[in-house]
Amino acid sequence: MSAEILLRKYRNILLELSDKYVLPDFPHDSDEIKQAWVTYRQNLRDLPSNSTPSFNSNGILSGVTWPTDPEGYSGIKDPDGNRIS
């Protein structure tokens, strides 16, 4: 699997995990928090064009600056929402 494909795979997981935060009826504490989720998701969608993914000498995906979500986490999660990096 290429670094570009892995980037998109991880990015798609993060988009899926954050889908609920942009639903019209999600109970955000403020409009600013809702907008922060919208911005975070846009940053995720822009990752492939704003990154130069590659694998480091340990085979770990590098060359990607993951956006920070509104809860303060920046990195990769698995499909269950567990932090990977």
N, C-alpha and C positions, 0 to 999 in steps of 0.2 A: 504494500500500500504506500502510495506517495505521501509526502508531507502535506501537500495541498489537499488531498482527499481526507487525511486524518484531521486537518484543521477544520474542514467543512463538517466532518462527522461530529467532532466535539462542539463546534459552533451550533449545529442543529440540535444537539442535546440541550445546550443552554437556552436556545430559543424555545424549545418545547417545555422545559422546566419553568420558563418565565411567562408562558402563554396566559396563565390565570391572572397575572398581575395587570394585564391590559384589557381584561373583559370589562364591559361597561358597568357591571354590577359588583365588581370587586370592591370591598370596603376599605379604601385607602384612608389614612388619617388626614390627608390634604391633597389638593390638586398638584402641589409641587412634587409629592412623592409619586403620584401617578405619572407625571411628566418625566420624572427621573427614570421610571421603568421604560417608558416609550423611548427615551434617549438611549438607554442602555441597549435595548433591543436593536435600535438602528445601528449603534456601534458594532454590535455582533454581526449584523447583516453586511456591514462595510469591511469586516475583517479580511476576507479573501483579497480585496483590492488594496488594502492598507498594510499587508504583511508580506514577508518573504520567508515562508515556512521552510524549515529544513530539519534534519535530525542531527543532534550533537553526537559526540563520539560514544555516548552511552545509549544511543538509539532513542533519545527523548526528543519530542517535538520542541523546536526552538525557533526563534525568529518571529515570535508572535507576542504582541503586547495585549493581553486579555483586558477588556474593559472591566471596571469595577462596578458591581451591581449596587443598587441602592441600599443593600444591607451591609455593604462594605467588603464583599468578597470579590477577589480577582483571581480567576483561574478556571480550571476544568472540573466538571462534575460528571459522574456517571449517570446513566438513565434514571437511577433511583434518587439522584440529588446528593450523593456522597461526594465529597471533595476528593479530587485526584491529585491536584497540584496547587 
